[in-house]
Amino acid sequence: MEQHLLEEMYASLGISAQVRAFAAETEEQLKERFAAIDRTAEYNQLKVIRAMQENRVSDIHFAATTGYGYNDLGRETLESVYASAFGCESALVRPQITCGTHALHIALSGNLRPGDELLSPVGKPYDTLEEVIGIRESTGSLKEYGVSYRQVDLLPDGSFDYEGIRKALNEKTRLVTIQRSKGYATRPTLSVARIGELIAFIKSIRPDVICMVDNCYGEFVEPTEPSQAGADMIVGSLIKNPGGGLAPIGGYIAGKKECVDRAACRLTAPGLAREVGATLGINQSLFQGFFLAPVVTAGALKGAIFAANLYERLGYPVFPSGDADRHDIIQAITFGTPQGVISFCKGIQAAAPVDSFVTPEPWDMPGYDSQVIMAAGAFVQGSSIELSADGPIKPPYAVYFQGGLTWNHARLGILKSLQQLVDDGVVKL
């Protein structure tokens, strides 16, 4: 195709020649990084195919069930595929799990009992878990059911406070929750290797403690998952990485069978556990989304690295840095002003295939302690594997960018964000 046709298309979408040139210079430096991402995606793609073949996936598994959902062969096979791909004993993969926070609540409440203590050795968890735990008062929190909470903050350099963790572990500690990704914080995302080291340390002191990893945004970024590094449970959302952009809803809990079974009893009811839960005709989307997930995740990862390098060149603090190893798909960019966050999100929204004509605004979103702005013109509402950006309107005024079902769309979103910042007078090229 003639290069001028591509340039004309970008111009028709509102991207100036100046922005295109600046972005092209950044992209040229990333060819080797992108090639490495493609190799990881290839490995993970083969891993998923092998899991599907081992579990003899057939078109019969795409059939719908209704009502109680008894004997749903597709649901049972999909859960076996997840367990195989993630290298663990069992998995619970259900459309009845409404979001990542719901999946985490099911895993926690299913495996904790009154009098138990929950420990976070990586600092305060993501905002929406505060009410689940009871850090912020909320009806139905774990605190209301007699589960206490303790946390050990990371050291200033982002490393684990092993001595603090040793002191925090006590006879009441039943479950340790490890958040892999950063949430609305500027701390390092944890690699599978670092998670494995932390789990090994905890198990050396208390072998009976359950180690759970919030795996949201991390699936398929590396060749292995935390379940292969000693985690008893890993938990995530299907409208993030593992759904591949096709899952319309759902979440998963994977790991040791006894832990997953207890979570299943909390999802449905004691005695029913995983035997009920109709899939209502979405099994094909869940299978196909998981099949596509490694390549979709790779596109989102390229977008995050591209954004980091582009905004780093402009002098903005980015986290992770442009040359850092990556362990999730989230890119934080600190603008230092509310306008920077808002303009960035406006640009991302304008690049969307859905609702590109609307303007995102900060609002009082449930589960957060400040106004939050979110940009996501997605096929699936709230799907953060699709092109999206969000951030709390509070210091240090950082935006969190993620997603893009294809690298080409992620690239467009980043160009539109920069163009919006230029148009609003926040950035000068």
C-alpha positions as CSV (number, residue, x, y, z in Angstrom):
1,M,0.0,0.0,0.0
2,E,1.2,3.5,-0.8
3,Q,2.5,5.3,2.3
4,H,0.5,8.4,1.4
5,L,-2.8,6.6,1.7
6,L,-1.9,5.7,5.3
7,E,-0.9,9.2,6.0
8,E,-4.1,10.5,4.6
9,M,-6.1,8.1,6.7
10,Y,-4.4,9.3,9.9
11,A,-5.0,12.9,8.8
12,S,-8.7,12.2,8.3
13,L,-8.8,10.9,11.9
14,G,-7.4,14.2,13.2
15,I,-3.7,13.3,13.6
16,S,-1.4,16.1,12.5
17,A,1.8,15.5,10.6
18,Q,3.8,16.8,13.6
19,V,2.3,14.2,15.9
20,R,2.7,11.4,13.4
21,A,6.4,12.3,12.9
22,F,7.1,12.4,16.7
23,A,5.4,9.1,17.2
24,A,7.2,7.5,14.2
25,E,10.6,8.4,15.8
26,T,9.6,6.7,19.0
27,E,8.2,3.6,17.3
28,E,11.4,3.1,15.3
29,Q,13.4,2.5,18.5
30,L,11.0,-0.3,19.7
31,K,11.4,-3.0,17.0
32,E,13.5,-5.4,19.1
33,R,11.1,-5.0,22.1
34,F,8.1,-5.7,19.9
35,A,9.8,-8.8,18.4
36,A,10.4,-10.2,21.9
37,I,6.7,-9.6,22.8
38,D,5.7,-11.5,19.7
39,R,7.9,-14.5,20.7
40,T,6.2,-14.6,24.1
41,A,2.8,-14.4,22.4
42,E,3.7,-17.3,20.2
43,Y,4.7,-19.4,23.1
44,N,1.5,-18.6,25.0
45,Q,-0.6,-19.2,21.9
46,L,0.8,-22.7,21.6
47,K,0.3,-23.3,25.3
48,V,-3.4,-22.4,25.0
49,I,-3.8,-24.6,21.8
50,R,-2.2,-27.5,23.6
51,A,-4.5,-27.1,26.6
52,M,-7.5,-27.1,24.3
53,Q,-6.3,-30.2,22.4
54,E,-5.5,-32.0,25.7
55,N,-9.1,-31.4,26.9
56,R,-10.6,-32.4,23.5
57,V,-12.5,-29.2,22.9
58,S,-15.3,-29.8,20.4
59,D,-18.2,-27.8,19.0
60,I,-20.5,-29.6,21.3
61,H,-18.9,-27.5,24.1
62,F,-20.3,-24.4,22.6
63,A,-23.9,-25.4,23.2
64,A,-26.1,-23.3,25.5
65,T,-27.5,-24.3,28.9
66,T,-30.3,-22.6,30.8
67,G,-31.9,-22.8,34.2
68,Y,-29.7,-24.7,36.7
69,G,-27.1,-25.4,34.1
70,Y,-26.6,-29.0,35.2
71,N,-24.2,-31.1,33.1
72,D,-22.8,-28.2,31.2
73,L,-20.1,-29.9,29.2
74,G,-18.8,-26.7,27.8
75,R,-18.5,-25.0,31.2
76,E,-16.6,-28.0,32.7
77,T,-14.3,-28.3,29.7
78,L,-13.5,-24.6,29.7
79,E,-12.5,-24.8,33.3
80,S,-10.2,-27.7,32.5
81,V,-8.7,-25.7,29.7
82,Y,-7.9,-22.8,32.1
83,A,-6.4,-25.2,34.7
84,S,-4.2,-26.9,32.0
85,A,-3.0,-23.6,30.5
86,F,-2.3,-22.0,33.9
87,G,-0.6,-25.2,35.3
88,C,-2.9,-25.8,38.2
89,E,-5.3,-28.4,39.6
90,S,-8.6,-26.7,39.1
91,A,-10.4,-23.6,37.9
92,L,-13.7,-21.9,38.3
93,V,-14.6,-19.9,35.1
94,R,-18.1,-18.4,35.2
95,P,-20.2,-15.7,33.7
96,Q,-21.9,-15.4,37.1
97,I,-18.7,-13.7,38.3
98,T,-19.5,-10.1,37.5
99,C,-16.0,-8.5,37.6
100,G,-12.5,-8.9,39.0
101,T,-13.5,-7.5,42.4
102,H,-16.3,-10.0,42.6
103,A,-13.9,-12.8,41.8
104,L,-11.5,-11.7,44.5
105,H,-14.4,-11.4,47.0
106,I,-15.5,-14.9,46.2
107,A,-12.0,-16.3,46.6
108,L,-11.4,-14.4,49.9
109,S,-14.8,-15.1,51.5
110,G,-14.8,-18.7,50.4
111,N,-11.4,-19.4,52.1
112,L,-11.6,-17.2,55.2
113,R,-13.5,-17.8,58.3
114,P,-14.4,-15.7,61.4
115,G,-11.3,-15.1,63.5
116,D,-9.0,-15.5,60.5
117,E,-6.6,-12.7,59.5
118,L,-5.9,-11.6,55.9
119,L,-2.4,-10.2,55.2
120,S,-1.3,-8.1,52.3
121,P,2.5,-8.1,52.1
122,V,2.6,-5.6,49.2
123,G,0.9,-2.6,50.7
124,K,-2.7,-1.4,50.4
125,P,-4.7,-3.3,47.7
126,Y,-6.6,-1.7,44.8
127,D,-9.3,0.8,45.8
128,T,-12.3,-1.4,45.2
129,L,-11.0,-4.1,47.6
130,E,-11.0,-1.6,50.5
131,E,-14.7,-2.1,51.1
132,V,-14.5,-5.8,50.5
133,I,-11.9,-6.1,53.2
134,G,-13.4,-3.4,55.5
135,I,-10.6,-0.9,55.3
136,R,-13.4,1.4,54.4
137,E,-16.6,0.6,56.2
138,S,-19.1,-1.2,54.0
139,T,-22.0,-3.5,54.4
140,G,-21.1,-7.2,54.0
141,S,-17.3,-6.6,54.3
142,L,-15.0,-9.3,55.6
143,K,-14.5,-7.2,58.7
144,E,-18.2,-7.5,59.5
145,Y,-17.8,-11.3,59.4
146,G,-14.9,-11.2,61.9
147,V,-12.0,-11.4,59.5
148,S,-9.2,-9.0,60.5
149,Y,-6.7,-7.4,58.2
150,R,-3.0,-6.5,58.3
151,Q,-0.7,-5.1,55.7
152,V,3.1,-4.7,55.3
153,D,4.1,-1.9,53.0
154,L,6.8,-2.3,50.4
155,L,10.1,-0.7,51.1
156,P,10.9,2.7,49.5
157,D,12.7,1.0,46.6
158,G,9.8,-1.2,45.9
159,S,11.3,-4.4,47.4
160,F,9.5,-6.6,49.9
161,D,9.9,-5.9,53.6
162,Y,10.8,-9.5,54.5
163,E,11.4,-8.7,58.2
164,G,8.1,-6.9,58.4
165,I,6.3,-9.8,56.7
166,R,7.9,-12.3,59.1
167,K,6.7,-10.3,62.1
168,A,3.2,-9.8,60.6
169,L,2.6,-13.6,60.0
170,N,1.0,-15.0,63.1
171,E,-1.3,-17.9,64.3
172,K,-4.4,-16.1,63.0
173,T,-3.0,-15.5,59.4
174,R,-5.0,-17.7,57.1
175,L,-4.6,-16.1,53.7
176,V,-2.0,-13.8,52.1
177,T,-3.2,-11.7,49.1
178,I,-0.6,-10.5,46.6
179,Q,-1.7,-7.9,44.1
180,R,0.4,-8.4,40.9
181,S,-0.4,-5.1,39.2
182,K,0.0,-1.6,40.6
183,G,-3.6,-0.4,40.7
184,Y,-3.7,3.4,41.3
185,A,-0.2,3.3,42.7
186,T,3.3,4.0,41.4
187,R,4.9,0.8,42.6
188,P,6.5,-1.9,40.5
189,T,4.2,-4.5,39.0
190,L,5.4,-7.9,40.4
191,S,6.9,-10.4,38.0
192,V,6.1,-14.1,38.3
193,A,9.6,-14.7,39.6
194,R,9.3,-12.1,42.4
195,I,5.9,-13.4,43.3
196,G,7.4,-16.9,43.5
197,E,10.2,-15.7,45.8
198,L,7.6,-14.0,48.1
199,I,5.4,-17.1,48.3
200,A,8.5,-19.3,49.0
201,F,9.4,-17.0,51.9
202,I,5.9,-17.0,53.3
203,K,5.6,-20.8,53.0
204,S,9.0,-21.3,54.7
205,I,7.4,-19.7,57.8
206,R,3.8,-20.8,57.5
207,P,3.4,-23.7,55.0
208,D,-0.4,-23.8,55.7
209,V,-1.1,-20.2,54.7
210,I,-3.1,-19.8,51.5
211,C,-1.3,-17.5,49.0
212,M,-3.7,-15.8,46.6
213,V,-2.5,-13.6,43.7
214,D,-4.7,-10.9,42.1
215,N,-3.6,-11.7,38.6
216,C,-5.7,-9.0,36.8
217,Y,-3.8,-7.4,33.8
218,G,-1.0,-9.9,34.1
219,E,-2.2,-13.0,32.2
220,F,-0.1,-14.0,29.2
221,V,2.4,-11.1,29.6
222,E,5.0,-13.7,30.7
223,P,5.4,-17.3,29.6
224,T,4.2,-18.5,33.1
225,E,1.5,-17.6,35.6
226,P,1.8,-17.2,39.4
227,S,0.0,-20.6,39.8
228,Q,3.2,-22.1,38.4
229,A,5.3,-20.2,41.0
230,G,3.6,-21.5,44.1
231,A,0.4,-19.5,44.3
232,D,-2.5,-21.5,45.8
233,M,-5.0,-19.3,43.9
234,I,-4.9,-16.8,41.0
235,V,-7.8,-14.6,40.3
236,G,-8.8,-12.4,37.4
237,S,-11.5,-10.9,35.2
238,L,-12.5,-12.2,31.8
239,I,-13.0,-8.7,30.4
240,K,-9.3,-8.2,30.9
241,N,-6.5,-10.3,29.3
242,P,-7.9,-13.8,29.4
243,G,-11.2,-13.0,27.7
244,G,-9.4,-11.8,24.6
245,G,-11.9,-9.1,24.0
246,L,-14.7,-11.6,23.2
247,A,-15.8,-12.6,26.7
248,P,-18.9,-10.4,27.4
249,I,-18.7,-11.0,31.2
250,G,-17.1,-13.3,33.7
251,G,-14.2,-14.0,36.0
252,Y,-12.0,-16.9,37.0
253,I,-10.4,-18.4,40.1
254,A,-7.7,-21.1,39.4
255,G,-5.4,-23.0,41.6
256,K,-5.5,-25.8,44.2
257,K,-8.7,-27.8,44.0
258,E,-9.6,-27.4,47.7
259,C,-9.3,-23.6,47.4
260,V,-11.3,-23.4,44.2
261,D,-14.0,-25.7,45.6
262,R,-14.4,-23.5,48.7
263,A,-14.8,-20.5,46.4
264,A,-17.4,-22.3,44.3
265,C,-19.5,-22.9,47.4
266,R,-19.4,-19.1,48.1
267,L,-20.3,-18.3,44.4
268,T,-23.4,-20.5,44.5
269,A,-24.3,-22.2,47.8
270,P,-23.0,-25.0,50.0
271,G,-24.0,-28.3,48.5
272,L,-24.4,-26.8,45.0
273,A,-20.9,-25.4,44.5
274,R,-19.8,-25.8,40.8
275,E,-22.6,-28.1,39.7
276,V,-24.9,-25.2,38.8
277,G,-24.6,-22.1,36.7
278,A,-26.0,-21.9,33.2
279,T,-23.7,-20.5,30.5
280,L,-26.6,-19.1,28.4
281,G,-24.9,-19.6,25.0
282,I,-21.7,-17.6,25.6
283,N,-19.3,-20.6,25.9
284,Q,-18.1,-20.1,22.3
285,S,-17.1,-16.5,23.1
286,L,-15.3,-17.7,26.2
287,F,-13.3,-20.4,24.4
288,Q,-12.5,-18.2,21.4
289,G,-11.5,-15.3,23.6
290,F,-9.1,-17.4,25.6
291,F,-7.7,-18.7,22.3
292,L,-7.0,-15.2,21.1
293,A,-5.9,-13.8,24.5
294,P,-2.1,-14.2,24.0
295,V,-2.1,-12.2,20.8
296,V,-4.5,-9.6,22.1
297,T,-2.4,-9.2,25.2
298,A,0.7,-8.7,23.1
299,G,-1.0,-5.9,21.2
300,A,-1.9,-4.2,24.4
301,L,1.6,-4.7,25.8
302,K,3.1,-3.0,22.7
303,G,0.7,-0.1,23.2
304,A,1.8,0.3,26.8
305,I,5.5,0.3,25.9
306,F,4.9,2.7,23.1
307,A,3.0,5.1,25.4
308,A,5.8,4.9,28.0
309,N,8.5,5.8,25.5
310,L,6.5,8.5,23.8
311,Y,5.5,10.4,27.0
312,E,8.9,9.8,28.6
313,R,10.4,11.7,25.6
314,L,8.1,14.6,26.4
315,G,9.4,14.7,30.0
316,Y,6.5,13.2,31.9
317,P,7.1,10.7,34.7
318,V,6.0,7.3,33.4
319,F,5.7,4.1,35.3
320,P,7.1,1.6,34.4
321,S,9.8,3.5,32.5
322,G,10.2,3.1,28.8
323,D,12.9,0.5,29.0
324,A,11.7,-1.5,32.0
325,D,10.8,-5.1,31.9
326,R,7.0,-5.5,31.7
327,H,4.8,-7.7,33.8
328,D,1.3,-6.3,33.1
329,I,-0.4,-4.2,30.4
330,I,-0.9,-1.0,32.5
331,Q,1.0,2.2,31.8
332,A,0.9,5.0,34.3
333,I,1.7,8.5,33.1
334,T,1.8,11.4,35.6
335,F,0.8,14.8,34.3
336,G,0.7,16.6,37.6
337,T,-2.5,18.5,36.7
338,P,-6.2,17.5,36.3
339,Q,-6.2,18.9,32.8
340,G,-3.5,16.5,31.6
341,V,-5.5,13.5,32.8
342,I,-8.7,14.8,31.3
343,S,-7.2,15.7,28.0
344,F,-5.5,12.3,27.7
345,C,-8.7,10.5,28.4
346,K,-10.6,12.6,25.9
347,G,-8.1,11.6,23.2
348,I,-8.4,7.9,24.1
349,Q,-12.2,8.1,23.9
350,A,-12.0,9.9,20.5
351,A,-10.0,6.9,19.1
352,A,-12.7,4.4,20.1
353,P,-14.8,2.4,17.6
354,V,-17.8,2.8,20.0
355,D,-19.0,6.1,21.5
356,S,-16.1,8.1,19.9
357,F,-18.3,11.1,19.8
358,V,-18.8,11.4,23.6
359,T,-16.6,13.3,26.1
360,P,-15.5,11.5,29.3
361,E,-15.9,13.5,32.5
362,P,-14.8,12.9,36.1
363,W,-17.5,11.4,38.3
364,D,-18.2,9.9,41.7
365,M,-17.7,6.2,40.7
366,P,-18.8,3.6,43.2
367,G,-15.9,2.0,45.2
368,Y,-13.5,4.9,44.9
369,D,-12.7,7.7,47.4
370,S,-12.3,10.5,44.8
371,Q,-13.7,11.4,41.4
372,V,-12.5,9.1,38.6
373,I,-12.4,9.7,34.9
374,M,-12.7,6.8,32.5
375,A,-12.4,6.6,28.8
376,A,-13.5,3.3,27.1
377,G,-15.5,3.2,23.9
378,A,-15.6,-0.6,24.1
379,F,-17.7,-3.4,22.6
380,V,-18.0,-4.8,26.1
381,Q,-18.8,-2.2,28.8
382,G,-15.9,-1.6,31.1
383,S,-13.6,-4.0,29.2
384,S,-10.1,-2.9,30.0
385,I,-8.4,-5.2,27.5
386,E,-10.0,-2.9,25.0
387,L,-8.5,0.5,24.5
388,S,-9.1,2.4,27.7
389,A,-7.7,4.9,30.2
390,D,-8.7,6.0,33.6
391,G,-7.4,7.8,36.7
392,P,-8.5,9.4,40.0
393,I,-8.7,13.2,40.0
394,K,-6.3,13.6,42.8
395,P,-2.6,14.2,43.2
396,P,-0.2,13.3,41.6
397,Y,-2.8,13.4,38.7
398,A,-1.7,10.2,37.0
399,V,-3.6,8.4,34.2
400,Y,-3.5,4.7,33.7
401,F,-3.6,3.5,30.1
402,Q,-4.2,-0.1,29.0
403,G,-5.6,-2.3,26.3
404,G,-6.2,-2.3,22.6
405,L,-7.5,-5.4,21.0
406,T,-4.9,-4.8,18.2
407,W,-1.6,-3.0,18.2
408,N,-2.9,-0.8,15.4
409,H,-5.8,0.4,17.6
410,A,-3.5,0.9,20.6
411,R,-1.2,3.0,18.4
412,L,-4.1,5.2,17.2
413,G,-5.3,5.7,20.8
414,I,-1.9,7.0,21.9
415,L,-1.6,9.3,18.9
416,K,-5.1,10.7,19.6
417,S,-4.2,11.2,23.3
418,L,-1.1,13.2,22.3
419,Q,-3.0,15.2,19.7
420,Q,-5.7,16.1,22.3
421,L,-3.0,17.2,24.7
422,V,-1.4,19.4,21.9
423,D,-4.8,20.8,20.9
424,D,-5.7,21.7,24.6
425,G,-2.3,23.4,25.0
426,V,-1.0,21.0,27.6
427,V,1.8,19.7,25.5
428,K,4.0,21.5,23.0
429,L,6.0,19.5,20.4
